[in-house]
Amino acid sequence: MLRKSFHLFAASALAVALFAGEVAAQETIKVGLVMPLTGVLGPVGKQAVAGARLYMAQHGDMVAGHKIELVVRDDASVPDNSKRITQELIVTDKVAILGGGLTPNVLAIAPLVNESKTATVVMVSGTSIVTERSPYFVRTSWTHAQQASVLANWAAKNGSKRATIISSDWAPGHEASGVFSATFTQAGGTIVEALKVPLANPDFAPFLQRARDGNPDTLFVFVPASQAAILAKQFVERGLDKSGIKLIGPGDIADDEDLPGMSDAMIGTVTAGFYSAHHPSAMNKEYVAAFQKANANVRPNFISVSAYDGMHLIYQALKKTEGKTGGPALVEAMKGMAWESPRGPMSIDPRTRDVVQDIYIRRVEKVDGALYSVEFETFKAINDPTKVATR
């Protein structure tokens, strides 16, 4: 009798444990981040993942009665990898929500997202067309057009009459330079010349010399953050800084992760961006301190805060849907949402599903022995101008 009772008890306990395991599995909501973690763009993905993890560390892993699990995968910046990994995450790992990375990679997963109706928060891509490729894409990063349009208007109002453009020959460079050119011209300025620089292993010297020969008063540059220090150094070496030519560009060229290692040649560079580690709010000071403590003193950049806010959007949407993860319901909950971020006030445009945010004009300065982008003018609640024009 004792043996029989023991076996019955054991069987019941096992059944309860299995049932509890099933309930726990049902209650867990998996969020998949497909990011570049290796290769040249590895730092981009690492900043995004660090931002997402920091948000969870600060706000817990329970939302609306559900446990949140972050599933991180490396696509090595290869779009085909993103597509394969995303399919595995949706089909095999039962991921309910996705976080999107680089532009080509996000575009590659759009058909899968559309077919599965998976809510996807775009945390890295800044290309305007991305959110048009899927009704399940919602952006918390930025668009190149936001920054370029603000900078063009600011430059035109602050004495720039003739601008030359130097941009990397890739899609983000084309978009940023195109919007800058159109906006600057509309504001009464003249584009002297637009020069395209090879993306791989560029030597900026001949392009800078050609730009100087055109006698502009302003040089707008768009290059990857990793190349900005080289360009600034050659800008000074060729004496363009002493010729009266102003060096300006989007926030990307003064990336907070890279600035501490750049030379003083960057001092005086004016950029338009949506986030600086030097942003003076109390919330941002706490964010920077927490990020550096969790990441071996690495300074957070605009990518990190985009993913941090991406997780905030996911958490708040899940609260609205009471834990329901259907794509249409989550996206609907995200539309129009507004909150205070370490970057400042932001919201989601209910029509375009794009981020609406303040864009700051900043100047690179040395603060307590380190280079920072110091904000000195704010343009409030900027939407993507290319989409505002089509309303």
Buried (B, 14 or more C-beta within 10 A) or exposed (E): EEEEEEEEEEEEEEEEEEEEEEEEEEEBBBBBBBBBBEBEBBBBBBBBBBBBBBBBEEEEEEBBEBBBBBBBBBBBBBBEBBBBBBBBBBEEBEBBBBBBBBBBBBBBBBEBBBEBBBBBBBBBBBBBBBBEBBBBBBBBBBBBBBBBBBBBBBBBEEEBBBBBBBBBEBBBBBBBBBBBBBBBBEBEBEBBBBBBBEBEEBEBBEBBEEBBEEEBBBBBBBBBBEBBBBBBBBBBEBEBBEEEBBBBBBBBBBBBBBBBEBEEBBBBBBBBBBBBBBBEEEEBBEBBEBBBEBBEEBBBBBBBBBBBBBBBBBBBBBEBBEEBBEBEBBBBBBBEBEEEBBBBEBBBBEEBBBBBBBBBBBBBBEEEEEBBBBBEBEBEEBBBBBBBEEE
